């Protein structure tokens, strides 16, 4: 029996002749449509029953969707006035003997009773669509039936209404348990059952860590935005509580340094810091990032990332090309973007500070602008941020006065053959401010407002199809919704107004368009907000006792290599970092990788031998030993889109033995390990120059070894073919890295042809499932109104309640995924070649030919340097280089709790 709501009702059953692909003529059927009216119930309750002869026993493989009631074949101008659509259908299917009984309960607009009674002597044409779960092309089907009216029978209507409500509740609950995007289901649950659904779908947002990151990002599950009171009812609470105590993060202490004032002295330490060396790099990195985001996840917000950048550049006065060419072109020494939060789509305050080579007399047009020092231009959209920037250095609260910033700026310095494209610094002060009660609680209020606005626009659509003839109601008319209870209306419409069809809050703005958080008053909180923030603190503190400052650098070097450097420094003494640092060398070594033709991946780990002496090893060892893993091209199994919704497949551990990889160590280390364990004795095998471990007959995959005399390494693995490839293709030549580190990873996507395609496939799968969630949400919404072919998606797209556009992958691929999760999977599904769609992926994924990653555990930091090999056309390199941060001498700042609110 079908467990999911989807699908409406039926007037006939089409059996597909799979051999020739043509429908079989259906046998005669008995159909009846009864319409119950009651003055106490605002809509008509209907029952449609169909009895047909079952042609096979696989009726569960079919589901029915979309029902239209009309007087026959209508022309397009007549269709809107001569057709009724069922609302919120619930259907069941049963088979007895050789007969199939399908029953559907649904609602019709109360005004539709007049339409039907005026034509009660007519024969109505029931139009439906039949879909097989193994096919995705619906089949149209018509049935002629007479209508039976039951007028003002309160008892009969109540019984039918109760049956319909029970079925609807089950359908809604099923959807809420399975799908993340269930805005309409939540609204209908609120309307018809007068309570908030407590079910939670099993998805990535159910994980505490994921929900934390989701919350910090400024997004929220629509049901999480409903303030729940007693008896699972939404409440409008008075803000009478004091603001909760913020998260207490211990300040990071570091050694003394010295420096001279620079552009960072104008940036408050509670802000993020993004620096460029010229205007061209700023424009290229911003536009390039926007292009990649818009291609990876289009239509996520009303404005594209590119349009958002243009919006803020215009607001700050840097979109005037004439001004830029006359005053700033080739005249910028450095330019910094700063602010408190990354909510650019919904509304945020920004600060831009420009250091010019020559003095500029004409300043850009911005809400707040000045030249506080020679060759310094300061622009801001916020009075508070502007004022703090002017006084940041004087009050010793600037980015530049943080020892952490100086350390990272000195560590992340572009080399002679490199061009720095961008530098980002996130201080622990910034994070503490960002997770403070002000930012988290006000962000939740904005998320709640967005949820209410989406509910209202969806309610408009509901009422539009519940009225006959159709009409989009206003907010004032929505307040007379016959189903919503007063407590829900009070919460839903509180503080909202409507103008020209746009609904907004008097203080917080409209959907995706809010004032910056720093401009929203924050003095009191409600009991629910207090409870939620305390829960946020509890979850956060369980995972991080302190957030360390982070620095990031993007550079372009010669030979088509882009480099990123990530510096997390300094690590707190309270973290597990100190114990980890005991197992690495203080002097970082350069790794040497053996040349092997066809090799795709290398992982090399440097281990100091001093801690090993405690194990009684007598063999002389070098100060450092290297353990390396080498692999040839491989790709884990891929599956067709039709199977993407199946539970995650668990592989037998032995399946990983198929990966063509081998572990290598120096012969000195292998001998020491042999003496230490007393095992690992090898004898010759049937494979040339490959030995097999003794007493391994009981092992399913015995350990094998190839002793390479050319480079003094011994290779260990379970696959003699892989060891044979290393034997036949390795050379005595090695490649010595220029970057010293503890852990070295290298991936060659030219040699790793299948691995590269697997990366593309996983990216397409990720975007395909994201597109499926959008497609599935629209599918479910349309089925609630029996509207498979309608303009509803266009209405939703126009209002931008939520994104509807597919991401990267084509519709044909998305439609290969089963439309609902519980659809029976086909026994066999041919996998389509979705790799052809890789051309739609962001260019970065397509162009990259190799990655080199260097990881170091330094005395006071974790350092990650990544090289991306991206061949490009030769372009003239910029002559600008970042100004290195010199040392400085400042007294130690007293340790104090970092309880920030604008750092004042």
C-alpha positions in Angstrom: 0.0 0.0 0.0 1.4 3.4 -0.9 2.5 5.2 2.2 3.0 8.7 0.8 0.5 11.4 0.2 1.5 12.2 -3.4 -1.1 11.4 -5.5 -4.6 12.0 -6.2 -7.2 10.0 -7.7 -8.1 8.2 -10.7 -10.7 7.4 -13.1 -8.9 4.6 -14.9 -5.9 2.3 -14.8 -3.6 2.1 -17.8 -1.5 -1.0 -18.1 1.8 -0.4 -20.0 2.8 -3.0 -22.5 6.5 -2.7 -21.9 7.4 -4.6 -25.0 5.8 -2.2 -27.5 5.4 0.8 -25.2 1.7 1.3 -25.9 -1.2 1.5 -23.3 -3.7 -1.3 -23.1 -7.4 -0.4 -23.4 -8.9 -0.3 -19.9 -12.1 -2.3 -19.1 -15.4 -0.7 -18.2 -15.5 0.9 -14.7 -18.0 2.2 -12.1 -17.4 5.8 -11.0 -19.2 8.0 -8.6 -18.6 11.5 -7.4 -20.5 12.7 -4.2 -20.3 16.3 -3.0 -21.2 17.2 0.6 -22.1 20.7 1.6 -22.6 22.1 5.0 -23.1 25.8 6.0 -20.9 25.2 9.0 -17.9 24.1 6.9 -16.3 26.7 4.6 -15.5 24.3 1.7 -17.1 21.4 0.0 -16.1 17.9 1.0 -16.0 15.4 -1.9 -15.7 11.6 -2.3 -14.7 10.1 -5.6 -14.9 6.3 -5.9 -13.8 4.2 -8.9 -14.2 0.5 -9.2 -12.3 -1.2 -12.1 -11.4 -4.7 -13.1 -7.8 -5.3 -12.1 -5.7 -6.4 -15.1 -2.7 -7.5 -13.0 -1.5 -7.8 -9.5 1.0 -4.9 -9.7 -1.4 -2.1 -9.0 0.9 -0.8 -6.3 3.4 0.2 -9.0 0.9 2.8 -10.2 -0.2 6.1 -8.6 -2.6 8.7 -9.7 -2.2 12.4 -9.8 -4.2 15.4 -10.9 -8.0 15.5 -11.2 -9.9 18.1 -13.1 -13.7 18.3 -13.3 -15.1 20.0 -16.3 -18.1 19.9 -18.7 -16.0 18.3 -21.4 -13.3 19.4 -23.8 -12.9 23.2 -23.2 -11.0 25.8 -25.1 -8.3 27.7 -23.3 -10.5 30.8 -22.7 -13.2 28.6 -21.2 -10.9 26.4 -19.1 -10.5 28.8 -16.2 -14.2 29.3 -15.8 -15.4 25.8 -16.6 -13.1 23.7 -14.5 -12.7 22.9 -10.8 -9.5 21.5 -9.2 -9.6 19.2 -6.2 -7.7 20.5 -3.1 -5.7 18.5 -0.6 -6.7 15.1 -1.9 -6.3 11.9 0.1 -6.7 8.6 -1.7 -6.6 4.9 -0.9 -6.5 1.8 -3.1 -7.7 -1.7 -2.4 -7.9 -4.9 -4.4 -10.5 -7.6 -3.7 -10.7 -10.6 -5.9 -10.2 -9.3 -9.4 -11.5 -5.7 -8.7 -9.6 -2.6 -7.9 -11.3 0.0 -5.8 -9.8 3.5 -5.7 -11.3 6.2 -3.4 -10.3 9.8 -3.1 -11.5 12.4 -0.6 -10.8 16.1 -1.3 -12.1 19.6 -1.0 -13.6 22.0 -3.5 -14.3 25.7 -3.2 -17.7 26.5 -1.5 -18.5 28.9 -4.4 -18.1 25.9 -6.7 -21.4 24.5 -5.5 -23.3 27.0 -7.6 -21.2 26.1 -10.6 -21.9 22.4 -10.1 -25.7 22.7 -9.3 -26.3 24.8 -12.4 -25.0 21.9 -14.4 -26.1 19.0 -12.3 -28.0 17.4 -15.2 -24.8 17.4 -17.3 -22.3 14.6 -17.6 -19.1 15.7 -16.1 -15.8 14.8 -17.6 -13.2 13.7 -15.0 -9.7 14.3 -16.3 -6.9 12.5 -14.5 -3.3 11.5 -15.1 -1.7 8.1 -14.4 1.9 7.7 -13.6 3.8 4.5 -13.3 6.6 4.6 -10.8 8.9 3.0 -13.3 8.1 5.7 -15.9 8.2 9.4 -15.6 5.9 10.4 -18.5 2.3 10.7 -17.2 -0.6 9.3 -19.3 -3.9 11.3 -19.6 -7.2 9.6 -19.0 -10.8 10.7 -19.0 -13.9 9.4 -17.3 -17.5 10.5 -17.7 -19.5 10.5 -14.4 -22.6 12.1 -12.9 -22.5 14.1 -9.6 -24.4 13.2 -6.5 -25.2 16.1 -4.1 -25.7 15.8 -0.3 -26.9 19.2 0.9 -26.7 20.3 4.6 -26.3 16.9 6.0 -24.2 17.8 9.1 -23.7 14.3 10.3 -22.6 12.8 6.9 -20.4 15.8 6.2 -18.7 15.6 9.7 -18.0 11.9 9.2 -16.5 12.4 5.8 -14.6 15.4 7.0 -13.1 13.4 9.9 -12.0 10.7 7.5 -10.4 13.2 5.2 -8.6 14.9 8.1 -7.2 11.7 9.3 -5.9 10.8 5.9 -4.5 14.3 5.3 -2.7 14.2 8.7 -1.1 11.0 7.8 0.0 12.4 4.4 1.4 15.5 6.0 3.2 13.6 8.7 4.8 11.3 6.1 6.1 14.3 4.2 7.3 16.1 7.3 9.2 12.9 8.3 10.9 12.5 4.9 11.6 15.9 3.4 13.6 18.9 4.6 11.8 21.4 2.4 8.2 21.2 3.8 7.0 24.7 4.0 3.5 24.0 2.7 3.0 20.9 4.7 3.9 22.8 7.9 1.4 25.5 7.0 -1.4 23.1 6.3 -0.6 21.3 9.6 -0.9 24.6 11.4 -4.2 25.4 9.7 -6.1 22.1 9.9 -4.8 20.7 13.1 -4.1 23.8 15.2 -0.7 22.7 16.4 2.9 22.7 15.4 4.2 19.5 13.9 6.9 17.9 16.1 8.2 15.5 13.5 11.7 16.0 12.3 13.0 14.6 9.0 16.2 12.5 9.2 18.5 14.7 7.2 21.8 16.6 7.6 20.2 19.5 9.5 19.2 17.1 12.3 22.9 16.8 13.2 23.7 19.2 16.0 26.9 20.4 14.4 25.2 20.9 11.0 22.4 22.8 12.6 24.9 25.0 14.4 26.7 25.9 11.2 23.3 26.3 9.5 22.2 28.7 12.2 25.4 30.7 12.1 25.1 31.0 8.3 21.9 33.0 8.8 19.5 30.3 7.6 17.0 28.3 9.6 14.6 25.5 9.2 11.1 27.0 8.7 9.7 25.0 11.6 12.5 26.1 13.9 11.4 29.7 13.4 8.0 29.0 15.1 8.1 30.0 18.8 6.5 27.0 20.6 4.5 27.6 23.8 2.3 25.4 25.9 0.3 22.7 24.1 2.5 23.1 21.1 1.0 26.5 20.2 2.8 29.5 18.8 2.9 32.5 21.1 3.7 36.2 20.9 5.9 36.6 23.9 6.8 39.9 25.5 10.4 40.8 25.5 10.9 41.2 29.3 13.9 39.1 29.9 17.5 40.5 30.1 19.8 39.6 27.3 21.5 36.2 28.0 25.1 36.0 29.1 27.4 35.6 26.0 29.7 32.7 25.4 32.9 33.1 27.4 36.0 32.4 25.2 39.3 32.7 26.9 41.5 35.3 25.2 44.5 34.0 23.2 47.9 35.0 24.6 51.0 35.3 22.5 54.5 36.6 22.8 55.4 40.3 22.2 56.0 41.7 18.7 56.6 45.0 17.1 55.2 46.9 14.2 54.5 50.3 12.6 51.0 51.6 12.0 49.5 50.5 8.7 46.1 50.3 7.0 44.9 47.7 9.6 44.9 50.4 12.3 41.6 51.6 10.9 39.8 48.3 11.1 38.1 47.4 14.4 39.3 44.1 15.8 35.7 42.8 16.1 35.4 42.9 12.3 36.4 40.5 9.5 39.4 41.7 7.4 39.8 41.2 3.7 42.7 42.9 1.9 43.7 43.4 -1.7 46.7 45.0 -3.2 44.9 46.8 -6.0 41.5 47.5 -7.4 41.8 45.0 -10.2 42.5 42.1 -7.8 39.5 43.1 -5.7 37.2 43.2 -8.7 38.5 39.9 -10.2 38.3 37.9 -6.9 34.9 39.2 -6.0 33.5 38.7 -9.5 35.2 35.3 -9.9 33.8 34.0 -6.6 30.3 35.3 -7.5 30.5 33.6 -10.8 31.5 30.3 -9.2 28.7 30.5 -6.6 26.0 31.5 -9.1 27.0 28.5 -11.3 27.2 26.1 -8.3 23.9 27.2 -6.7 21.9 29.5 -8.9 18.7 31.1 -7.8 19.4 30.6 -4.1 18.5 34.2 -3.4 16.4 36.9 -5.2 19.6 38.6 -6.3 22.6 36.7 -7.8 25.9 37.0 -6.1 27.1 39.2 -9.0 24.2 41.6 -8.5 24.8 41.7 -4.7 28.4 42.8 -5.3 27.2 45.5 -7.7 24.6 46.6 -5.1 27.2 47.2 -2.4 29.7 48.8 -4.7 27.1 51.3 -5.7 26.1 51.9 -2.2 29.7 52.5 -1.0 30.5 54.7 -4.1 32.9 52.4 -5.9 30.8 51.6 -8.9 31.5 54.9 -10.7 33.9 53.9 -13.4 34.7 57.6 -14.3 35.7 58.3 -10.7 37.7 55.1 -10.3 39.7 55.8 -13.5 40.4 59.4 -12.6 41.4 58.9 -8.9 42.1 55.3 -8.0 43.3 53.4 -11.1 47.0 52.5 -10.5 46.9 54.6 -7.4 46.0 52.0 -4.7 48.6 50.6 -2.3 46.1 48.4 -0.5 42.3 48.2 0.0 40.5 46.5 2.9 36.8 45.4 3.2 35.6 44.9 6.8 32.3 44.3 8.6 30.7 42.3 11.4 28.7 39.6 9.5 28.5 38.0 6.1 24.8 38.4 5.6 25.2 40.3 2.3 22.0 38.9 0.8 19.7 40.0 3.6 21.5 43.1 4.7 24.8 44.0 6.4 27.1 47.0 7.1 30.4 47.3 5.4 33.6 49.4 5.8 36.1 50.0 3.1 39.5 51.6 3.8 41.8 52.5 0.9 45.4 53.4 1.1 46.5 55.4 -2.0 50.0 56.0 -3.4 49.1 59.7 -4.1 46.7 61.9 -2.3 43.2 62.0 -3.7 41.2 65.2 -3.3 37.8 64.0 -4.6 36.2 61.4 -2.4 33.7 58.8 -3.5 30.0 59.2 -2.7 29.1 57.1 0.3 26.8 57.3 3.3 29.8 58.0 5.5 33.1 59.0 3.9 36.3 60.9 5.0 40.0 61.0 4.7 41.2 60.6 8.3 44.9 60.6 7.4 47.1 61.4 4.4 46.5 58.9 1.5 43.7 57.2 3.5 40.1 57.0 2.3 37.4 55.6 4.6 34.0 54.6 3.4 31.1 53.0 5.3 27.4 52.3 5.1 27.1 52.3 9.0 27.5 55.3 11.2 28.5 53.1 14.1 31.1 51.1 12.1 32.5 54.3 10.7 32.8 55.9 14.1 34.5 52.8 15.6 37.0 52.7 12.7 38.0 56.3 13.3 38.8 55.5 16.9 40.0 51.9 16.7 43.7 52.5 17.0 43.3 55.2 19.6 41.4 52.9 21.9 43.8 50.0 21.1 41.0 48.0 19.5 42.2 47.7 16.0 43.1 44.6 14.0 46.7 45.8 13.7 47.1 45.8 17.5 46.5 42.1 17.7 49.7 40.1 17.9 47.9 37.2 16.1 47.4 39.4 13.1 51.0 40.4 13.0 52.2 36.8 13.2 49.9 35.6 10.5 50.7 38.6 8.2 54.4 37.9 8.5 53.8 34.1 8.0 51.6 34.6 4.9 53.9 36.8 2.8 53.9 36.4 -1.0 57.3 35.3 -2.4 59.1 37.0 -5.2 57.5 35.0 -8.0 54.0 35.3 -6.5 51.2 37.8 -6.8 48.9 38.1 -3.7 45.3 38.2 -4.8 43.6 38.3 -1.4 44.3 38.1 2.3 41.6 37.3 4.9 41.9 37.5 8.7 39.3 36.4 11.2 40.2 37.3 14.8 38.9 35.6 17.9 37.3 38.9 18.8 35.3 38.8 15.5 34.0 35.3 16.2 33.1 36.2 19.8 31.1 39.2 18.6 29.5 37.1 15.9 28.2 34.4 18.3 27.2 37.0 20.9 23.5 37.2 22.0 22.9 40.3 19.8 23.9 38.6 16.5 22.5 35.2 17.2 19.1 36.3 18.6 18.5 39.1 16.1 19.5 36.7 13.3 16.9 34.2 14.6 14.3 37.0 14.6 15.1 37.7 10.9 14.9 34.0 10.1 11.6 33.8 11.9 10.3 36.8 9.9 11.4 35.1 6.6 9.5 32.0 7.7 6.3 33.9 8.5 6.5 35.8 5.2 6.9 32.5 3.3 3.9 31.2 5.2 1.9 34.2 4.3 2.7 34.0 0.6 1.9 30.3 0.6 -1.3 31.0 2.4 -2.2 33.5 -0.3 -1.8 30.7 -2.8 -3.9 28.3 -0.7 -6.7 30.8 -0.4 -6.4 31.6 -4.1 -7.3 28.0 -5.0 -9.9 27.7 -2.2 -11.9 30.6 -3.7 -14.0 30.4 -6.8 -13.4 32.2 -9.0 -9.7 32.4 -8.1 -8.5 35.5 -6.4 -5.2 36.4 -4.7 -6.3 37.7 -1.2 -4.7 40.6 0.7 -3.2 40.3 4.2 -6.4 41.9 5.6 -8.4 39.2 3.9 -6.1 36.5 5.1 -6.8 37.5 8.6 -10.3 36.1 8.0 -9.0 32.6 7.1 -11.7 30.2 8.3 -9.2 27.6 9.4 -6.4 29.4 11.3 -7.0 29.8 15.0 -6.6 33.2 16.7 -3.3 32.3 18.4 -1.8 31.4 15.0 -3.1 34.5 13.3 -1.7 36.6 16.2 1.8 35.1 15.6 1.7 35.1 11.8 0.5 38.6 11.2 2.1 40.4 14.1 3.7 43.7 13.1 3.2 43.1 9.3 1.9 45.5 6.7 1.3 45.1 3.0 1.8 47.6 0.1 1.4 46.8 -3.5 1.3 43.1 -2.7 4.6 43.1 -0.8 4.4 42.1 2.8 6.9 43.5 5.3 7.7 44.1 8.9 7.6 47.7 10.2 11.2 47.4 11.6 12.8 44.3 10.1 12.0 44.7 6.4 10.7 42.1 3.9 11.7 38.7 2.6 15.5 38.5 2.1 15.7 42.3 2.6 16.4 43.4 6.1 18.3 46.2 7.9 21.8 45.3 9.1 21.8 43.6 12.5 23.9 46.4 14.0 21.1 48.9 13.2 18.4 46.8 14.9 17.6 47.8 18.5 18.5 45.0 21.0 17.6 45.5 24.7 15.4 42.7 25.8 14.7 39.1 24.8 11.8 36.8 25.2 11.9 33.6 27.4 12.0 31.5 24.3 14.9 33.4 22.9 16.7 33.1 26.2 16.2 29.3 26.2 17.3 29.0 22.6 20.5 31.0 23.1 21.4 29.0 26.2 21.0 25.8 24.2 23.2 27.3 21.4 25.8 28.0 24.0 25.7 24.5 25.3 26.1 22.9 21.9 28.8 25.3 20.9 30.8 24.9 24.1 30.7 21.1 23.8 32.6 21.4 20.5 34.9 24.4 20.8 36.3 25.7 24.0 38.0 28.4 22.0 38.1 29.6 18.4 41.6 30.5 17.3 42.3 33.3 14.9 42.3 32.3 11.2 44.3 33.8 8.4 43.9 32.9 4.7 45.9 34.0 1.6 45.3 33.4 -2.1 48.2 34.0 -4.4 48.9 33.4 -8.1 52.4 32.1 -8.8 54.2 31.5 -12.1 53.7 28.3 -14.1 49.9 28.3 -13.8 49.7 27.5 -10.1 47.4 29.1 -7.6 48.3 28.8 -4.0 46.2 29.1 -0.8 47.7 29.3 2.7 45.6 28.8 5.8 47.1 29.7 9.1 45.2 28.9 12.3 47.2 30.6 15.0 48.0 30.7 17.8 46.5 27.4 19.1 45.3 27.6 22.7 47.0 25.7 25.5 43.6 24.3 26.3 43.3 22.4 23.1 44.7 19.0 22.2 47.1 20.7 19.9 50.0 20.6 22.4 49.9 16.8 22.7 49.8 16.5 18.9 52.9 18.8 18.5 54.9 16.3 20.5 54.8 13.8 17.7 56.2 16.1 14.9 59.6 17.5 14.2 60.3 21.1 15.2 62.5 21.5 12.1 60.1 20.7 9.2 61.6 18.5 6.5 61.3 18.6 2.8 59.7 15.4 1.4 61.2 13.5 -1.5 58.8 11.6 -3.7 59.9 8.8 -6.0 59.1 9.1 -9.7 56.8 6.3 -10.8 55.1 6.4 -14.2 51.3 6.4 -14.0 51.3 7.3 -10.2 48.2 9.4 -9.3 48.4 10.0 -5.5 51.1 10.3 -2.9 50.7 10.7 0.9 53.9 11.2 2.8 54.2 11.6 6.6 57.3 12.6 8.5 57.7 11.0 11.9 60.5 11.8 14.4 62.2 8.7 15.8 63.0 10.0 19.2 59.6 8.8 20.8 60.3 5.4 19.3 63.3 4.8 21.5 61.0 4.1 24.4 59.9 0.9 22.7 63.3 -0.6 23.0 64.5 -0.3 19.4 68.2 -0.8 19.3 68.7 -0.3 15.6 70.2 3.1 14.7 67.5 5.3 13.1 67.7 8.6 11.4 66.1 11.6 13.2 63.2 11.4 10.8 61.5 8.6 9.0 59.0 8.9 6.1 56.0 6.7 5.6 54.5 7.1 2.2 51.4 5.8 0.4 51.4 5.7 -3.4 48.4 4.9 -5.5 47.5 4.5 -9.2 44.3 5.6 -10.9 41.1 4.4 -9.3 37.5 5.4 -8.8 35.1 4.1 -6.2 31.9 2.6 -7.7 29.3 5.0 -9.2 25.6 4.5 -9.4 22.9 5.7 -11.7 20.8 8.7 -10.6 17.8 6.4 -10.1 19.5 4.9 -7.1 20.7 8.1 -5.4 17.9 8.1 -2.8 18.7 4.6 -1.6 20.3 4.3 1.9 24.0 4.8 1.9 25.7 1.6 0.7 28.1 0.0 3.2 31.1 -1.7 1.6 32.8 -4.7 3.0 36.2 -3.6 4.3 37.9 -6.0 2.0 36.6 -4.1 -1.0 39.1 -1.4 -0.2 41.8 -3.9 -1.1 41.0 -3.2 -4.7 42.5 0.2 -4.5 45.9 0.0 -6.4 48.0 1.4 -3.5 51.1 0.4 -1.6 52.8 1.7 1.5 56.5 2.4 1.4 59.2 2.9 4.1 63.0 2.9 4.0 64.7 -0.4 4.5 66.2 0.8 7.8 62.7 1.4 9.2 61.5 -2.0 7.8 64.4 -3.8 9.5 63.8 -2.0 12.8 60.1 -2.9 12.7 60.9 -6.5 11.9 63.2 -6.7 15.0 60.7 -5.0 17.2 57.8 -7.2 16.3 59.7 -10.4 15.7 57.5 -11.0 12.7 57.3 -9.8 9.2 59.4 -12.6 7.7 59.1 -12.8 4.0 59.8 -15.5 1.4 59.8 -15.3 -2.4 56.5 -15.6 -4.1 55.5 -16.7 -7.6 55.7 -13.1 -8.7 59.0 -11.7 -9.8 61.0 -9.9 -7.0 57.9 -9.8 -4.8 57.9 -11.6 -1.5 55.1 -12.8 0.6 54.9 -12.8 4.4 55.3 -16.1 6.0 52.5 -17.8 8.0 50.0 -15.8 6.0 48.1 -18.7 4.5 45.1 -18.0 6.8 44.9 -14.4 5.6 42.5 -13.7 2.8 44.8 -11.0 1.6 48.4 -11.8 2.7 50.9 -9.0 3.0 53.4 -8.7 0.1 56.6 -6.8 -0.3 58.7 -5.4 -3.1 62.2 -4.4 -2.0 63.5 -1.7 -4.4 67.2 -1.6 -4.4 67.2 1.5 -6.6 66.0 3.9 -3.9 66.4 1.9 -0.7 62.6 1.6 -0.2 60.4 -1.3 0.6 56.9 -1.3 -0.7 54.1 -3.2 1.1 50.7 -4.1 -0.3 48.1 -6.8 -0.8 47.9 -6.7 -4.5 50.9 -8.1 -6.5 49.8 -6.3 -9.6 50.2 -2.9 -7.9 53.6 -3.9 -6.6 54.5 -5.2 -10.0 53.6 -1.8 -11.5 55.8 -0.1 -9.0 58.6 -2.6 -9.8 58.4 -2.0 -13.5 57.8 1.8 -13.5 59.7 3.3 -10.6 63.1 5.0 -11.1 65.9 6.0 -8.8 65.1 9.6 -9.4 63.2 11.5 -6.7 61.5 14.9 -6.6 62.3 17.0 -3.6 59.7 19.5 -2.5 60.4 23.1 -1.9 57.9 23.5 0.9 58.9 21.8 4.2 56.0 20.2 6.1 54.9 17.3 8.3 52.3 15.8 6.0 52.4 15.9 2.2 49.6 15.0 -0.2 49.8 15.1 -4.0 47.1 14.2 -6.5 47.6 14.2 -10.3 44.3 14.4 -12.1 45.9 14.0 -15.5 47.2 10.5 -14.6 44.1 10.0 -12.4 41.6 10.1 -15.3 39.0 7.9 -13.5 39.6 9.7 -10.2 39.0 13.0 -11.9 35.8 11.8 -13.5 34.7 10.5 -10.1 35.2 13.9 -8.6 33.0 15.4 -11.3 30.4 12.7 -10.8 30.2 13.4 -7.0 29.9 17.1 -7.8 27.0 16.4 -10.2 25.4 14.0 -7.7 25.6 16.7 -5.0 24.0 19.3 -7.3 21.5 16.7 -8.7 20.2 15.9 -5.3 20.0 19.6 -4.4 18.0 20.1 -7.6 15.8 17.1 -6.8 14.9 18.7 -3.4 13.7 21.8 -5.3 11.9 19.7 -7.9 10.3 17.5 -5.3 9.1 20.4 -3.2 7.3 21.9 -6.3 5.9 18.5 -7.2 4.4 18.1 -3.7 2.9 21.6 -3.7 1.3 21.2 -7.1 -0.2 17.9 -6.1 -1.9 19.5 -3.1 -3.8 21.5 -5.6 -4.0 18.9 -8.4 -2.0 21.2 -10.6 0.6 19.1 -12.5 0.4 21.5 -15.5 -0.1 24.9 -14.1 1.5 28.3 -13.6 2.1 27.7 -9.9 5.9 27.4 -10.3 6.0 30.8 -12.1 4.0 32.4 -9.2 6.5 31.0 -6.7 9.4 32.1 -8.8 8.0 35.6 -9.0 7.5 35.8 -5.3 10.9 34.0 -4.7 9.5 32.1 -1.7 12.3 29.6 -2.3 14.6 28.6 -5.1 13.2 26.5 -7.9 15.9 26.5 -10.6 17.9 23.4 -11.1 21.6 23.5 -10.2 24.1 22.6 -12.9 22.5 19.3 -13.9 19.8 19.0 -16.6 16.2 18.3 -16.0 16.6 14.9 -17.7 19.0 13.8 -15.0 17.0 15.1 -12.1 13.9 13.3 -13.4 15.8 10.0 -13.4 15.7 10.2 -9.6 12.5 8.7 -8.2 10.0 11.5 -7.6 9.4 10.4 -4.0 11.6 8.7 -1.5 9.4 5.7 -0.9 8.8 4.9 -4.5 9.7 1.2 -5.3 13.0 1.1 -7.0 13.2 -0.5 -10.4 15.0 -3.8 -10.5 17.3 -2.5 -13.2 18.1 1.0 -14.3 20.5 1.8 -17.0 23.0 4.4 -15.8 22.9 7.4 -18.1 26.1 9.2 -18.9 25.7 12.2 -16.8 29.4 13.0 -17.1 28.5 14.8 -20.3 27.1 17.5 -18.0 30.4 18.3 -16.4 30.7 21.3 -18.8 28.1 22.9 -16.6 30.1 22.6 -13.5 32.1 25.6 -12.2 35.2 26.1 -14.3 37.5 25.5 -11.3 36.4 21.9 -11.0 36.9 21.3 -14.8 40.2 23.1 -15.1 42.2 21.7 -12.2 44.8 19.2 -13.1 46.5 18.6 -9.8 46.7 19.4 -6.1 49.6 19.5 -3.7 48.9 19.9 0.0 51.4 20.7 2.7 50.4 20.4 6.4 52.6 21.6 9.2 52.1 21.5 13.0 54.1 24.6 14.0 55.0 25.7 17.5 52.0 28.0 17.7 49.8 27.2 14.7 48.5 24.7 12.2 49.6 25.7 8.7 48.1 24.4 5.4 49.5 25.3 2.0 47.7 24.1 -1.1 48.9 24.3 -4.7 46.3 24.1 -7.4 47.5 23.4 -10.9 45.2 25.2 -13.2 46.5 25.8 -16.8 45.6 29.2 -18.2 46.4 31.5 -20.9 49.4 33.6 -20.3 48.5 37.0 -18.8 50.7 39.9 -17.7 51.5 39.5 -14.0 50.7 42.4 -11.6 53.7 44.3 -10.4 52.1 45.0 -7.0 53.3 43.0 -3.9 51.8 43.1 -0.5 53.5 45.3 2.1 55.0 43.0 4.7 53.9 43.5 8.2 57.0 44.6 10.2 57.6 43.6 13.8 56.2 45.7 16.6 56.7 46.2 20.3 53.5 46.4 22.4 53.0 45.6 26.0 51.0 42.5 26.9 47.3 43.3 27.0 45.7 42.1 30.3 43.8 38.9 30.1 40.1 39.5 30.2 36.9 37.7 29.1 36.1 38.5 25.5 32.5 39.5 26.0 31.9 41.6 23.0 29.0 43.7 21.7 30.5 45.8 19.0 33.7 45.6 21.1 32.6 48.7 23.1 
